[in-house]
Amino acid sequence: MMQAVATKLTDVRFHGRGGQGVVTASRILAEAAILENKWVHAFPTFGPERSGAPVAAFTRISPEKFSVKTQVYNPHVIVVIDPSLVRRPEVYDGLVEKGTIIINSATKPDQDDFFPKTAEKIFYVNGNEIAEKHLGRPIANTVMLGALAKITGLVKLESLIKALGSYFSGEVLEKNIAAIKEAHEKVVQLE
């Protein structure tokens, strides 16, 4: 799998549901980028503020200082944390030409009309299974970060692991590290 190196501003949009750690995933990615001396913004957007409602969070990363402070309307990368959102076309709105999609799916999805034509690469990993195995529950937010690191090269796996230490400690940290590493190894590109 080839890794793209960030040479400019890169927008990442995460999709999930309230309570799945979508905002936390965005912030961990941002912190990992900061550890690599990159410039970042990380922020959420909410609809109805309740557990289970659709949530989006954004991370903007650049090797250079930037001043853009808007919501991410045209992401370079879309990460779908909740499998129930994979077939919702609005999740992929605004994906840039030659954009990347990373989805949490137990099976290889069909590439039918719900994936935008602008997507150059589509990847999937069974994030819920990995999370269940390592964390004891199907919360795949950190798991998907392992896949993201491998696919995009936006941040190094080591930086993500270090950033996790700001959110978790002890046994929970070790379990999240194991989950991230497994997703990093198991993510697959759709052909």
Beta strands, then each sheet from edge to edge (+ up, - down):
strand 1: 10-17
strand 2: 39-46
strand 3: 54-62
strand 4: 77-80
strand 5: 99-104
strand 6: 119-125
strand 7: 188-189
sheet 1: 2+ 3- 1+ 4+ 5+ 6+ 7-
end
